[in-house]
């Protein structure tokens, strides 16, 4: 007799159906797993045997063959433990033969028969719901799975015995409820930043249009503080964005307790991060920082200290909005529509250009340090601002600063204007000015006559690339949205060009 249990394999954030076939037949005693299993799947036979023994079910003195179909699809991860165990229990008569027909199953087993959490429950639940199946998963992952649908049947069990009792009718496992993580009470606020009016303005523009931002300034000027307060002025994730972000976090195993969060991701990797850690990769092609920052912020402090190959690996995700990991035997794509925020010192000693300070190595110190950033990467950054050292008057007699809630209201109003515009054009409401194509931005950001003359003169004199030209239009469109204007005017283009032109600290590289 062959029993069948449905489960999934993961390719990126996509869950691919896998059929677990278990056959008990005469032959050499033991469990044989076939179907391209990796080491974690092959070791599941030991965990399954121990868990069944701890649950009071002895293994028969027969040969057990487990086939994971399709056989040419690589199977990775420990979530195959539970479907293999339940398939074996059905083959032995411990479960009704048809009990598992309407369920997709995933979970890892401990040696005492308990079911432990696994990554990827949310994508698996979405896939199961799409093909009208229920889900059997670990209890701790139940709140995560409940987000897939309010009508979906979910059995979130803590042990094999609970599942057996549930299908025998001696115990009822309640359906889990979707859970959301509450935001911390004391989030960083823009009002805590003293001075830095220009940098705060750039932060507001970046938040309104989803633009990439580079801050250049000496140590202690507040670059990291500004970046850490960008999430406080961003709107919460929409329901669609929430599921997108949570599916990536689920694959990466970063959903604590199965609770989702409507706050936008903020990732700040150390400058020693490898290329695989940044864009994804490794043996199992896991999502990298660019994908974990999807629909949120990737903050790179000490920007030039990252390896040049790591920084240049960001160019394709910044342009295409996805991270493609290609290997000899498979290709995986993860979403990576993130907002890059970077901070750097003007030179290695950090004080180039500051009044009263001189670099011991002179201009060579700044030029060599800034040369670690490639021109094509800098060309993809929309806003570049100087963040000078805070003056004593700013610290002693600070002016009353705007709080994050005030700025957040203006950002939300600008994003509402963008959502209405793009929805009328047939695009998703989550589209931002920074995401639209070159053809589209020439239509929605067509400047008035004075603005067109200014942009033409600036492009000719400063030798803007085509990408720089369109990114200036995108920033100008965001500035018009913040002002509530329908037409991009000269004043908007002038401000956009001022952010594009590299300041004294950073040589023109666009």
URKA-V383226 format. One record per residue. N is the residue number from 1. RES is the residue in one letter. PHI is phi in whole degrees, 0 to 359 (999 if undefined). OMEGA is omega as a letter, one per 30 degrees, with the letter a starting at -180 (none if undefined). D_FIRST is the distance of its C-alpha to the first C-alpha in Angstrom with 2 decimals. Layout:
# URKA-V383226
N|RES|PHI|OMEGA|D_FIRST + N|RES|PHI|OMEGA|D_FIRST
This chain:
# URKA-V383226
1|X|999|l|0.00 + 2|X|245|l|3.81 + 3|X|257|a|6.62 + 4|X|234|l|10.05 + 5|X|225|a|13.49 + 6|X|268|l|16.81 + 7|X|215|a|19.64 + 8|X|222|l|22.73 + 9|X|245|a|24.76 + 10|X|250|l|28.53 + 11|X|237|a|31.07 + 12|X|68|l|34.37 + 13|X|262|l|34.11 + 14|X|270|l|31.62 + 15|X|263|a|27.98 + 16|X|258|a|25.64 + 17|X|299|l|22.12 + 18|X|229|l|19.29 + 19|X|257|l|15.55 + 20|X|267|a|13.62 + 21|X|250|a|10.13 + 22|X|240|l|8.35 + 23|X|233|l|5.93 + 24|X|252|a|6.71 + 25|X|213|l|7.86 + 26|X|300|l|11.33 + 27|X|150|a|14.19 + 28|X|296|a|16.87 + 29|X|294|l|16.55 + 30|X|147|l|16.65 + 31|X|246|l|15.40 + 32|X|243|a|15.95 + 33|X|250|l|16.64 + 34|X|234|a|17.44 + 35|X|112|l|19.03 + 36|X|57|l|22.70 + 37|X|280|l|22.61 + 38|X|273|a|26.06 + 39|X|299|a|27.16 + 40|X|296|l|26.41 + 41|X|288|l|22.77 + 42|X|297|l|22.39 + 43|X|285|a|23.98 + 44|X|296|l|21.56 + 45|X|298|l|19.35 + 46|X|288|l|22.33 + 47|X|293|a|22.90 + 48|X|295|a|19.34 + 49|X|298|a|19.34 + 50|X|294|a|22.84 + 51|X|294|l|22.20 + 52|X|294|l|19.27 + 53|X|297|l|21.53 + 54|X|293|l|24.44 + 55|X|272|l|22.55 + 56|X|89|a|21.94 + 57|X|243|a|18.27 + 58|X|274|l|18.02 + 59|X|285|l|15.66 + 60|X|285|l|13.78 + 61|X|283|a|15.44 + 62|X|222|l|12.61 + 63|X|273|l|12.23 + 64|X|248|l|10.87 + 65|X|247|l|11.13 + 66|X|245|l|12.25 + 67|X|248|l|13.48 + 68|X|257|a|16.28 + 69|X|257|g|17.01 + 70|X|286|a|19.59 + 71|X|288|a|19.87 + 72|X|266|l|23.67 + 73|X|263|l|24.41 + 74|X|299|l|25.58 + 75|X|249|a|23.86 + 76|X|230|l|26.44 + 77|X|107|a|26.86 + 78|X|265|a|25.43 + 79|X|284|l|24.02 + 80|X|279|a|20.49 + 81|X|304|a|20.28 + 82|X|294|l|19.43 + 83|X|298|l|16.69 + 84|X|295|a|14.94 + 85|X|296|a|15.56 + 86|X|292|l|14.49 + 87|X|296|l|11.17 + 88|X|291|l|10.69 + 89|X|297|l|12.17 + 90|X|292|l|9.89 + 91|X|293|a|6.76 + 92|X|271|l|9.27 + 93|X|89|l|10.58 + 94|X|284|l|13.81 + 95|X|232|l|13.81 + 96|X|303|a|13.29 + 97|X|297|a|10.25 + 98|X|258|a|12.98 + 99|X|293|a|15.49 + 100|X|262|a|15.29 + 101|X|296|a|15.30 + 102|X|256|a|19.11 + 103|X|230|l|19.77 + 104|X|259|a|20.57 + 105|X|235|l|20.24 + 106|X|204|a|22.46 + 107|X|166|l|24.07 + 108|X|257|a|24.92 + 109|X|255|l|24.25 + 110|X|265|a|26.97 + 111|X|291|a|26.53 + 112|X|266|l|27.29 + 113|X|89|l|24.47 + 114|X|279|a|26.86 + 115|X|256|a|26.18 + 116|X|256|a|28.97 + 117|X|296|l|30.40 + 118|X|226|l|29.51 + 119|X|276|l|31.43 + 120|X|89|a|30.75 + 121|X|293|a|29.61 + 122|X|295|l|32.20 + 123|X|300|l|31.25 + 124|X|296|l|27.55 + 125|X|294|l|28.63 + 126|X|298|a|30.86 + 127|X|293|l|28.15 + 128|X|299|l|25.68 + 129|X|294|a|28.55 + 130|X|295|a|29.40 + 131|X|251|l|26.06 + 132|X|61|l|26.04 + 133|X|244|l|23.49 + 134|X|275|a|24.11 + 135|X|222|l|24.11 + 136|X|246|a|22.93 + 137|X|212|l|25.32 + 138|X|297|a|27.54 + 139|X|299|a|30.25 + 140|X|291|l|33.05 + 141|X|265|a|31.88 + 142|X|302|l|31.68 + 143|X|301|l|35.32 + 144|X|292|a|34.76 + 145|X|294|a|31.73 + 146|X|295|l|33.72 + 147|X|288|a|36.14 + 148|X|296|l|33.67 + 149|X|193|l|34.17 + 150|X|282|a|35.56 + 151|X|257|a|33.06 + 152|X|285|l|29.86 + 153|X|280|a|27.41 + 154|X|232|l|27.34 + 155|X|249|a|25.72 + 156|X|256|a|27.71 + 157|X|253|l|26.59 + 158|X|263|a|28.12 + 159|X|207|l|25.31 + 160|X|297|a|21.64 + 161|X|297|l|22.91 + 162|X|299|l|24.68 + 163|X|295|l|21.61 + 164|X|298|l|19.69 + 165|X|294|l|22.87 + 166|X|298|a|23.38 + 167|X|282|l|20.17 + 168|X|278|l|20.79 + 169|X|90|l|24.27 + 170|X|268|l|26.25 + 171|X|209|l|27.55 + 172|X|249|l|28.59 + 173|X|264|a|28.84 + 174|X|293|l|31.83 + 175|X|290|l|31.76 + 176|X|290|l|33.74 + 177|X|255|l|37.03 + 178|X|299|a|38.20 + 179|X|237|l|40.63 + 180|X|233|a|43.50 + 181|X|280|l|45.49 + 182|X|284|l|49.14 + 183|X|286|l|51.78 + 184|X|301|a|54.11 + 185|X|286|a|57.40 + 186|X|249|l|59.75 + 187|X|283|l|58.77 + 188|X|301|a|61.31 + 189|X|235|l|63.93 + 190|X|297|a|66.21 + 191|X|297|a|69.20 + 192|X|282|a|68.92 + 193|X|274|l|69.84 + 194|X|262|a|73.61 + 195|X|74|l|75.20 + 196|X|54|a|73.13 + 197|X|296|a|73.84 + 198|X|295|a|72.92 + 199|X|296|l|69.62 + 200|X|295|l|68.70 + 201|X|296|l|69.55 + 202|X|297|l|67.31 + 203|X|296|l|64.50 + 204|X|294|l|64.89 + 205|X|295|l|64.84 + 206|X|299|l|61.74 + 207|X|292|a|59.96 + 208|X|290|a|61.09 + 209|X|248|a|59.98 + 210|X|72|a|57.25 + 211|X|275|l|59.56 + 212|X|281|a|59.33 + 213|X|224|l|62.08 + 214|X|237|l|63.85 + 215|X|249|a|66.28 + 216|X|239|a|68.85 + 217|X|186|a|71.07 + 218|X|289|l|72.33 + 219|X|301|l|70.51 + 220|X|83|a|70.68 + 221|X|277|l|71.46 + 222|X|106|a|68.42 + 223|X|296|a|65.97 + 224|X|293|l|62.93 + 225|X|299|l|64.09 + 226|X|297|a|64.32 + 227|X|297|a|60.85 + 228|X|292|l|59.31 + 229|X|262|l|60.91 + 230|X|299|l|59.61 + 231|X|301|a|56.46 + 232|X|288|l|58.81 + 233|X|250|l|60.24 + 234|X|269|l|57.02 + 235|X|290|l|55.43 + 236|X|293|l|52.08 + 237|X|294|l|48.91 + 238|X|287|l|48.15 + 239|X|305|l|44.75 + 240|X|294|l|43.56 + 241|X|295|l|44.94 + 242|X|301|l|43.47 + 243|X|291|l|39.91 + 244|X|300|a|40.66 + 245|X|296|a|42.15 + 246|X|290|l|39.52 + 247|X|294|l|36.63 + 248|X|294|l|38.35 + 249|X|296|l|39.04 + 250|X|294|l|35.43 + 251|X|299|a|34.20 + 252|X|279|l|36.89 + 253|X|73|a|35.89 + 254|X|248|l|39.34 + 255|X|263|a|38.65 + 256|X|290|l|39.74 + 257|X|65|a|38.06 + 258|X|72|a|36.56 + 259|X|267|l|40.08 + 260|X|268|l|41.41 + 261|X|231|l|45.09 + 262|X|269|l|47.32 + 263|X|278|l|49.73 + 264|X|290|a|49.90 + 265|X|298|l|48.67 + 266|X|226|a|51.42 + 267|X|250|a|50.46 + 268|X|226|a|53.11 + 269|X|291|l|51.81 + 270|X|289|a|54.12 + 271|X|289|l|56.04 + 272|X|272|a|54.25 + 273|X|299|l|50.96 + 274|X|277|l|49.37 + 275|X|294|l|48.50 + 276|X|296|l|44.74 + 277|X|291|a|45.46 + 278|X|279|a|47.63 + 279|X|255|l|45.72 + 280|X|103|l|42.21 + 281|X|149|a|40.31 + 282|X|92|a|39.05 + 283|X|298|a|35.85 + 284|X|258|l|33.70 + 285|X|51|l|36.44 + 286|X|280|l|37.14 + 287|X|294|l|39.74 + 288|X|264|a|43.32 + 289|X|298|a|46.34 + 290|X|294|l|47.17 + 291|X|278|l|43.85 + 292|X|292|l|44.02 + 293|X|265|a|47.49 + 294|X|305|a|46.21 + 295|X|65|a|48.44 + 296|X|220|a|50.51 + 297|X|238|l|52.87 + 298|X|251|a|52.66 + 299|X|257|l|55.73 + 300|X|247|l|56.89 + 301|X|277|a|59.76 + 302|X|52|a|61.95 + 303|X|310|a|60.86 + 304|X|288|a|62.47 + 305|X|283|l|61.04 + 306|X|292|l|57.54 + 307|X|299|a|56.87 + 308|X|306|a|58.07 + 309|X|293|l|54.74 + 310|X|290|l|53.01 + 311|X|295|a|55.53 + 312|X|291|l|55.32 + 313|X|290|l|51.52 + 314|X|281|a|52.22 + 315|X|297|a|53.95 + 316|X|292|l|50.94 + 317|X|299|l|49.24 + 318|X|297|a|52.66 + 319|X|277|a|53.13 + 320|X|261|l|49.66 + 321|X|77|l|48.19 + 322|X|211|l|44.97 + 323|X|248|a|44.01 + 324|X|256|l|42.20 + 325|X|252|a|40.61 + 326|X|254|l|40.06 + 327|X|235|a|38.30 + 328|X|297|a|37.63 + 329|X|250|l|33.91 + 330|X|198|a|33.92 + 331|X|223|a|36.35 + 332|X|236|l|36.34 + 333|X|235|l|38.81 + 334|X|242|l|39.81 + 335|X|294|a|42.44 + 336|X|209|l|45.77 + 337|X|268|a|48.45 + 338|X|244|l|50.56 + 339|X|250|a|54.25 + 340|X|274|l|55.85 + 341|X|236|a|58.59 + 342|X|235|l|60.31 + 343|X|224|a|63.23 + 344|X|207|l|65.45 + 345|X|276|a|68.82 + 346|X|290|l|71.44 + 347|X|206|a|71.78 + 348|X|293|l|70.57 + 349|X|282|l|73.29 + 350|X|92|a|72.48 + 351|X|243|a|76.02 + 352|X|300|l|77.00 + 353|X|87|l|79.14 + 354|X|282|l|79.72 + 355|X|301|l|83.41 + 356|X|85|a|85.02 + 357|X|236|l|82.30 + 358|X|225|l|82.31 + 359|X|287|l|79.61 + 360|X|297|a|80.80 + 361|X|263|l|79.42 + 362|X|73|a|80.77 + 363|X|300|a|79.05 + 364|X|298|a|76.95 + 365|X|299|a|74.91 + 366|X|289|a|73.74 + 367|X|295|l|73.27 + 368|X|291|a|71.11 + 369|X|292|a|68.97 + 370|X|287|l|68.43 + 371|X|290|l|67.70 + 372|X|291|l|64.32 + 373|X|262|a|63.22 + 374|X|284|l|62.73 + 375|X|300|l|64.50 + 376|X|300|l|61.38 + 377|X|289|l|59.80 + 378|X|297|l|63.01 + 379|X|295|a|63.18 + 380|X|268|l|60.03 + 381|X|259|a|61.67 + 382|X|281|a|63.49 + 383|X|239|l|65.63 + 384|X|230|a|67.56 + 385|X|229|l|69.86 + 386|X|277|l|72.17 + 387|X|241|a|71.74 + 388|X|289|l|75.08 + 389|X|298|a|75.80 + 390|X|289|a|76.48 + 391|X|280|l|80.20 + 392|X|296|a|81.92 + 393|X|293|l|83.03 + 394|X|295|a|79.42 + 395|X|280|a|78.58 + 396|X|278|a|81.75 + 397|X|234|a|82.32 + 398|X|289|l|79.03 + 399|X|287|l|79.09 + 400|X|293|a|76.87 + 401|X|264|l|73.52 + 402|X|289|l|71.06 + 403|X|275|a|67.96 + 404|X|297|a|64.46 + 405|X|297|l|64.08 + 406|X|295|l|67.12 + 407|X|294|a|65.93 + 408|X|299|l|62.38 + 409|X|295|l|63.84 + 410|X|293|l|65.55 + 411|X|298|l|62.41 + 412|X|297|l|60.40 + 413|X|296|l|63.07 + 414|X|294|l|63.02 + 415|X|291|l|59.23 + 416|X|296|l|59.43 + 417|X|296|l|61.87 + 418|X|295|a|59.53 + 419|X|300|l|56.54 + 420|X|296|a|58.61 + 421|X|295|a|59.87 + 422|X|288|l|56.53 + 423|X|294|l|54.85 + 424|X|294|l|57.62 + 425|X|270|l|56.83 + 426|X|85|l|53.15 + 427|X|258|l|51.94 + 428|X|302|a|49.84 + 429|X|294|a|52.01 + 430|X|281|a|51.03 + 431|X|295|l|52.89 + 432|X|243|a|55.94 + 433|X|303|a|59.06 + 434|X|292|a|57.93 + 435|X|264|a|54.75 + 436|X|283|a|56.35 + 437|X|285|a|56.94 + 438|X|297|l|60.33 + 439|X|297|a|60.93 + 440|X|291|a|60.12 + 441|X|293|l|62.31 + 442|X|293|l|65.27 + 443|X|275|a|64.91 + 444|X|279|a|64.39 + 445|X|242|l|66.79 + 446|X|294|a|69.61 + 447|X|280|l|72.72 + 448|X|286|a|76.12 + 449|X|298|a|78.98 + 450|X|294|l|80.26 + 451|X|294|l|76.80 + 452|X|296|l|76.08 + 453|X|295|l|79.35 + 454|X|297|a|78.54 + 455|X|295|l|75.05 + 456|X|295|l|76.45 + 457|X|295|a|79.21 + 458|X|294|a|76.89 + 459|X|295|a|74.33 + 460|X|287|a|77.13 + 461|X|285|a|78.87 + 462|X|260|l|75.84 + 463|X|56|l|73.81 + 464|X|294|l|70.63 + 465|X|286|l|67.53 + 466|X|298|l|65.75 + 467|X|295|l|63.09 + 468|X|298|l|65.86 + 469|X|301|a|67.58 + 470|X|289|l|64.53 + 471|X|290|l|63.69 + 472|X|296|l|67.26 + 473|X|298|l|66.79 + 474|X|296|l|63.61 + 475|X|295|l|65.45 + 476|X|298|l|68.41 + 477|X|297|l|66.15 + 478|X|294|l|64.82 + 479|X|298|l|68.41 + 480|X|294|l|69.30 + 481|X|295|l|66.37 + 482|X|295|l|67.59 + 483|X|274|a|71.03 + 484|X|74|a|69.68 + 485|X|264|l|71.19 + 486|X|277|a|69.86 + 487|X|246|l|71.60 + 488|X|285|a|71.50 + 489|X|254|a|75.09 + 490|X|301|a|77.16 + 491|X|295|l|76.91 + 492|X|290|l|73.12 + 493|X|292|l|73.16 + 494|X|298|l|75.81 + 495|X|291|l|73.73 + 496|X|297|l|70.57 + 497|X|294|a|72.55 + 498|X|296|l|73.97 + 499|X|282|a|70.49 + 500|X|282|a|69.49 + 501|X|292|l|72.56 + 502|X|294|a|72.15 + 503|X|279|a|74.68 + 504|X|297|a|77.00 + 505|X|280|a|74.24 + 506|X|235|a|71.85 + 507|X|301|l|73.21 + 508|X|298|a|72.35 + 509|X|235|a|69.15 + 510|X|282|none|67.92
